[in-house]
Amino acid sequence: MKKFLKWFVIIAIVLTALVYLLDLGYLLRAVRVTYLTGHKTAFLEDYSYFDNREIKKGVAQPWKVSKNYNKIKPTEKLEQTHNELQTTSFLIIKNDSIWHESYYDVGSPESKTNSFSMAKSIVTSALGKAIDLGFIKSLDAKVIDFLPELKGEFAKEVTVGDLASMASGQHWDENYYGPTSVTTQAYFKKDLRALMLSLPIDSKPGQKFIYQSGDTQLLAMVLEKATEMHLADFISKYFWQPMGMEHDAIWQIDHADDGIEKAYCCIASNARDFAKFGKLYLQNGMWNGEQILSTSFVFKSINPRFSESPQYGYGWWLSNYKNKHIYYMRGHLGQFVIVIPEDDLIIVRLGHLKGLQTTTDPHSNDFYVYIDETYRMLNEKL
């Protein structure tokens, strides 16, 4: 037995040393945060395992509440979907008032859960604000002017607009479950800036839409350089505070002190506050009589850049379901802020699991359920 234990310890030490020598130390962190907590991927409350930076609120502006608040119960199909996909928060905001809200499991009006890629829409909003303020000239500004270390054959061509519209040509692997994929490395490594600058722009940018989280992370690095502010502080000053968010949020960073935000994901907040970004875009960038984001940038964001990819604009997903112009924020495991301006409607869903995603439809099947069942509820007679 002693001999076995001796060899077990030796093998464990050798394997651990190899992991670090091969720059795979992040895998130990990944195993500790996911598998050892009973998960197979990132999860809603994983922010507690990482360093975070606060997005500070200002004076709260609570949502108005409809006179018909929660008078109509969720449909049977909607409740079934909530149960199967482990919804935590579901809101229907009609005519600028909360018409319905339901909370399950860890969800509540005050809870903090991971936005995942819904953060991409917020980062793109920050780009629009940086352009409005003159920190960045336009969507055509070259990334290399801010990040001269950028590598690759086409590094001098890629623009901030290419990053915001997912058309950078960056060498990236959008694989959430592969242990050595760059997406996994970005989530668990402690030097995101170095990782991003090690990835070349090896395809011609601005040609087509290819969804990849690295584009948003590079965009965050540009914003950090252009504004000379941490991204969380910029979002706090120009969005979180003027929009009257009710709670401070937190944003995962790669390491303490001067770390950078995981910009492609990982703002932890609640359904009511996330919904306000839907309201901002529904109001064409206007908030309480103040134009806090230019109408032209909002319009650009919620319309497709490439005709062959009508499902994406600049940081926002797009759909014409029911022949309506729909745009929405979307995150891993089924986080949604869905905006249907024609009907002055915002639908928010947060939860643990996402519906079926096929290769033939850019939208998961639960996206349609949330819309269909919301309209059924709205059409019910009191």
Salt bridges, closest charged atoms under 4 A:
ASP23 OD2 - LYS189 NZ 2.90
ASP96 OD2 - LYS64 NZ 3.45
ASP96 OD1 - LYS279 NZ 3.03
GLU101 OE2 - ARG272 NH2 2.57
ASP105 OD2 - HIS352 NE2 2.57
GLU157 OE1 - LYS204 NZ 2.72
ASP162 OD1 - ARG305 NH1 2.79
ASP202 OD2 - HIS171 ND1 2.97
GLU224 OE2 - ARG193 NH2 2.84
ASP254 OD1 - HIS255 ND1 3.12
ASP258 OD1 - HIS230 NE2 3.66
GLU261 OE2 - ARG53 NH1 2.81
GLU342 OE2 - LYS324 NZ 3.25
ASP343 OD2 - LYS324 NZ 2.94
ASP372 OD1 - LYS322 NZ 3.25
GLU373 OE2 - ARG376 NH1 2.40
